[in-house]
Amino acid sequence: MRLIIHHWDTDGIAAAALLYEKDDSNMSPKIGNYFLEEDEFAMISVGNYDEIVVVDVALHPDTMKRLAEITKVRVFDHHITKRVEGIEYINPILDGKDEEDYPSASWVVADYLNRRDELLAFLGVVGDWEERIKNTRFFPLLDEFMKKNGFTFEELHEMVYLMDSNYKAGDKEEVEKAVRELKTTPNPADYIMNNSKWRRRKEEIEREIEDAINGKEERIGKAVVKRIKSKYNIISTVARKIWKGDEYVIVINCDFFRDDCQVYVRGEDATPFIKMAAERGYVSGGKKNVMGAIVPKNECDEFVEKILEKING
C-alpha cells in the first residue's frame, strides 16, 4: 500500500492524480500547514504503508524525518527545499535544472512517468505560472498540446480556478476527493468544467479576491505591501494578481489561522526570504519567485520589516 501526500492546489492535485493507482491512499496536509500534525501522524502510523510519496509540498524537515522513520519516502517536487537524508528526491530544480524546463510538479511527474501528453501534466503548469508561462521557453509545448486537443488557454485557466476553489474554501476532503475523481473519470476536462459545486465556490471566492485586490495597499521602496483579512486561503492568488513583474509584492493575512499570519512574497528573487524564514524556524517554502511562510502573529511585523530591509537594500 502507498500513501500520497500532496499539496492542495491544482498542481498538487494534478500531480497526485497522475501518480495515483488503484490501491493507493491520498491525503493533503491541513490546508495552510506545511507540516503534519499529531493526529495526521497517528493516522499514517497505523496505515501499514509500504511507501509514502510526497508531491508538490515542501513539508518541514522535521515532518519529513518523522515520515522517513515510518517507511520509505519519495518526493516529487519543483520547489527549493532542503534534502533530508534517506529520502529519494525527484526534483530537477534541486539537481540544477531550470524552472522553465520543469515549471510544475505535474510536469515533473509526467516526465518521470512518460505521460507528457495528458491534460493533468499541463494543468499544474498553468496553475503555478498562469499568464507568465506564455513568456517562457516551455510555452511552445503547452501551445502544441492545446492546438492538438482543442483547448484554449482561457479554458485551462478556468479549470485551474475551479480546482483551486476547494482549497481556498478550506475544504480538505474535496481536495483529496478530486485526486481520486480525476484519476478515474474518462474525461477530466468535462468533470472539472461541469462541476457545479466547484463553480459556485469559484464565483464566491472571486468576489473575495476582488475585494482584497481593491483594498488598501502601501508602497515601501521597491515593494507593495498589502494586508488582507480573509477566512479564505487566497493569499497567493492575491499576490500573483497584483504583481507587475518589476517589483516585490508582500501580502499578509492574519485571519486564516487563529494564532499565526500567512506571509507571502512574490518578486524577482525570493530565495533569500525562504532562507530567512527557515533560519527563524518558521514553516515555510517556495521557489525562485515566491516565498510563503506561517509566522506567529507577535513576530509578523518584525519579519515583514526584515524582508523589506533586504528588498530595499
Beta strands, then each sheet from edge to edge (+ up, - down):
strand 1: 2-6
strand 2: 25-27
strand 3: 51-55
strand 4: 72-76
strand 5: 88-90
strand 6: 218-220
strand 7: 223-228
strand 8: 248-253
strand 9: 260-266
strand 10: 283-287
strand 11: 290-296
sheet 1: 2+ 1+ 3+ 4+ 5+
sheet 2: 6+ 7- 8- 9+ 11- 10+
end
